[in-house]
Amino acid sequence: MNLQGIIKRPIMTEKSMQLASQHRYTFEVEKRASKTQIAQAVAEQFGVEVVKVHVTKVAGKTRRFGKHRRKQTMTSGKKAVVQTKPEQKIDLFELKEQK
């Protein structure tokens, strides 16, 4: 699996901003990615050392599509909380926190 496509986007919520002060950062990740792949992708993209990775499956929503929106499918996802060393930060989260 390509490391570039593992991290989809950062998750910016109140809870994730509070976790950022503890050097824990939340990302939406690819469903098939393992913890080691997630750690490698974060280390490569942001230049930090990853200490721990916690992964959670996210409950999906029902989506309707097709002609007259009669067909339904369930979306699902995966999120990862990545902890870095105390002296390292990911600037993406720090900029949003200051505003």
C-alpha positions in Angstrom: 0.0 0.0 0.0 1.2 3.5 -0.9 2.1 5.6 2.2 0.9 8.7 0.4 -2.7 7.5 0.3 -3.0 6.2 3.9 -3.8 9.6 5.6 -6.9 11.1 4.1 -7.4 14.2 6.3 -6.9 15.5 9.8 -9.9 15.6 12.1 -10.4 19.0 13.6 -12.9 18.9 16.5 -12.9 20.3 20.0 -11.8 17.0 21.5 -9.0 16.5 18.9 -7.7 20.0 19.6 -7.6 19.2 23.4 -5.7 16.0 22.5 -3.2 18.0 20.4 -2.0 19.8 23.6 -1.0 16.3 24.8 0.8 15.6 21.6 -1.9 13.3 20.2 -3.2 14.0 16.7 -6.3 12.6 15.0 -6.5 11.6 11.4 -9.0 9.9 9.1 -7.1 7.0 7.5 -7.6 4.3 4.9 -9.7 1.4 6.0 -7.1 -1.3 5.1 -4.1 0.5 6.7 -2.4 -1.1 9.7 -0.9 0.7 12.7 2.6 0.4 11.4 1.7 1.8 8.0 -0.1 4.7 9.7 2.9 5.4 11.9 5.3 5.3 8.9 3.0 7.6 6.9 2.7 10.2 9.7 6.5 10.1 10.3 7.2 10.6 6.5 4.6 13.4 5.9 5.2 15.5 9.1 8.8 14.6 10.1 8.0 13.5 13.6 8.6 10.3 15.6 5.5 8.3 16.4 5.3 6.7 19.9 1.8 5.1 19.8 -1.1 4.7 17.4 -4.7 4.0 18.4 -7.1 2.9 15.7 -10.9 3.1 15.8 -13.5 2.0 13.3 -16.0 4.8 12.6 -19.7 3.9 12.3 -21.0 4.6 8.8 -23.9 6.5 7.4 -26.6 5.4 4.9 -26.1 7.0 1.5 -28.7 6.9 -1.2 -27.7 6.9 -4.9 -28.9 5.9 -8.3 -31.9 6.9 -10.4 -34.6 8.3 -8.0 -32.2 7.6 -5.1 -33.6 4.1 -4.5 -30.3 2.3 -3.9 -28.6 2.5 -0.6 -25.1 1.8 0.7 -23.3 2.2 4.0 -20.2 4.2 4.3 -17.7 3.4 6.9 -14.2 4.7 7.9 -11.3 4.4 10.3 -9.6 7.1 12.4 -6.3 7.0 14.1 -5.0 8.9 17.1 -1.2 9.2 16.8 1.0 10.2 19.7 4.3 11.8 19.1 7.3 12.5 21.4 6.7 15.4 23.9 9.2 17.7 22.2 7.7 17.3 18.7 4.6 18.9 17.3 2.6 18.8 14.1 2.1 22.4 13.0 -1.2 21.7 11.2 -3.0 21.3 14.5 -1.2 24.1 16.3 -2.2 26.7 13.7 -5.9 25.9 14.0 -5.7 25.9 17.8 -4.4 29.5 18.0 -7.2 31.0 15.9 
